Amino acid sequence: MRVLMFGWEFPPHIAGGLGTACYGLTRGLARAGAEVIFVVPKAYGDEDQRFVRVLNASEVEAEYGNAVMGDIWERVKFIHIDSNIVPYASEEEFASEGEKAKKGGSFRDGDIWRERFNFSGKYGTNLMEEVSRFAVVGAEVARMLEGQFDVIHAHDWLTYYAGIAAKRISGKPLVVHIHATEYDRSGENVNTTVYNIEKAGMSAADRVIAVSHLTENIVVNKYGIDPRKVCAVHNAVRFASNEADQAERAIPDKIITFLGRITFQKGPEYFVEAAAKVLKREPKARFVMAGSGDMLNGIIRRVAKLGISDRFHFTGFLRGEEVQRMFALSDVYVMPSVSEPFGISPLEAMKSNVPVIISKQSGVAEVLKYAIKVDYWDVDALADAIYGLIKYPALSDMFITKGQEEVTAMKWNNAALKVIDVYKDAINNPL
Amino acid sequence: MKTICLYFQIHQPLRLKKYRFFNMGVDTNYTDDHLNRTTVRQVTEKCYLPMNELLLSLIKRHAGALRVSFSLSGTAIEQMRQYAPEALDSFRRLAETGAVEFVAETYSHSLSSITSPEEFKKEVELHTALTEELFGQKPTTFRNTEMIYSDAIGEAVSQMGFTAMITEGAKHILGWKSSNYLYANAINPRLKLLLRNARLSDDLRYRFSDRTWNEWPLTADKYLSWIMSDNNQGDVINLFLDYETFGYHQNADTGIFDFFSHLIDKAINEGIEFITPKAVAERFQPVSVLHIPYAISWTDEERDLTAWFGNELQNEAISKLYAQRDKVYAANNDEFFHVWRILQNSNHFYYMSTKWFSDNSVANVNPYGSPYEAFINYMNVLSDFIRRLEA
């Protein structure tokens, strides 16, 4: 099986969980005998290429204005107006284009021109322009690698246009992979531009892979995608080492931790209300909210109002090692997300020997047995679960031991096998 | 014949360092020693030393006709001892002239007068003892943190043996009355009240170097003409300011030192008399009692307590702090008393204020990016302190 894969980031240069998941999956695919060419907007050269060939889109000279790309270009052209037409053309390219222009009197066929675009590969203000240019590169790559791949696989909406373009050029089946939808990020107040791109990608795809059944339902119900072509493949997790960090515990009190962006999607306010309830029964507990986000100030006020701020601490945004340290200091990890397509952080907590409580509205709840699951809005149940885990060592010990086994058994290899089945299905049974 | 009473407040809080959740249980040094040292050194060099020098020479030149009064908060004295002993020496030299009255306040510039009568008493006793030890005077005049005053606070202060108290001539309590007279406490009229002339004092505190002010530049002659004018009739004009106004908030190159020197020379030549708060209280008869059931202060346009008790962050931090009082007393441990007093500095709570307009911003430079950051940091320190108290 040969796969042309489009992603937006690849370790070590990552902003979120998407790059990590892509890396894990490609490792699994390689182990299962698949060959993967991974196209990313910007490669830095230090990517781990043992399992995958990383192709840097910033080095691909692509043809703009092509008729095959017409409608996609049309849809995103308005974003493109202010940008430079040929920002990084080399001197030679400029000269040759000039030659052509002299000979033909104009550039080829009206508005076609070739250029190389230096992607930032970030999530900045010109994101939409980069998304549309990535599509043009996608078409070029499909042309370049003709006959070298059997299936196209695109991760999240940023790469969908590239996937669609590659499919049009090559005629190979397209699989899109949903790591998060606009509904998870924004609730009901969706960004319609993003929604439209997501929907276009899913509609054009031959198969849609969702990271959980929760997400699968959103794809079918909110995007109106044919349920026959949608399936769920749960994420797995890779750990750099098997040793859990042992930080010196300076405080004997039980510590209950929330770690994530402090935004609507993550449900931080339910954690606060549960904390207040627990502290009424167990005044010695301590709660930590790690992260930052647009709801932080409101949460701080609420904590002050509840009169628990000597037992409820804020750390701000934590980086790599600090996250490990936070896990090592924690006795319970809580993820009360309102909507979480998958949710990798509880797995990291379990790996660090911390029992976890997760909301039923998270994808990871579908695969975890040794986690306490509550509805995100059920503050009483959440408080109950926290109290149980800090008061009854038998319970938390079981979650720690069994959770460790469970999370160690979650391998990308298994997920990759399922993905290969999806590829085969897409090739053999077109809908 | 005009009479002027000059009073200068000197306060430096012990600023907290960035204290994170991860410091809890590991790190018991809560103060930002570098920042505190730098600030105290700066203020010493820009204000305390040159202004003390100027006052000394003026007192000498006018053979005792110039009288001034000071209060130095306990946390300011502690830091001068540590970082600027020469500043303390220079205040002692001022004390030796006999032309200076030292006024009592709360040791840590705290809000204890509102939150805890017992702690208030202790803080005042501590500060009185320190002042006596350093300057050889037992204060008889009291000034509360940020001029906070109410009938009840006045009564408590008079029970501690003070005969005069300094507070704000707040418009909303004065109405048609003038701050240029002596008043008395409504519960115990033996406590005399000196009210700050807010207009004339703030002309120097805030407006002196403000080029958008229509009276800029302010000269000694112009200022003196305001003092002499019919708008300022009365027994005594009380000019009460932060001492840091001279050379620190108003830089030396604004001309503030020259202005002050000329002002004193001219005023004394024209026969204006300078007296201390104690002398004011002894010489003049109170014109009436002042009823102030709700506390006032000299802060912000409202002149009330909302700069410290305005939002849920401040209320939470203050109530959590003072809830520790009995534990601190019971522990009876010098280190704990020290931290307890540092944490009472009213500045910490001011940093948590979310009020939009505060005219005090010059005097209270906020080291935090937002009130929320100030709150988180303060609560981390307080939580660790509570942990140690309960350990």
Interface residues (C-beta under 8 A of the other chain):
Chain A: E248 R249 A250 I251 V288 L296 N297 I300 R301 A304 K305 G307 S309 D310 R311 H313 F314 T315 G316 E322 R325
Chain B: R20 F21 F22 M24 G25 V26 N311 E312 L313 N315 E316 A317 S319 K320 S370 Y372 F375 I376 M379 N380 L382 S383 I386 R387
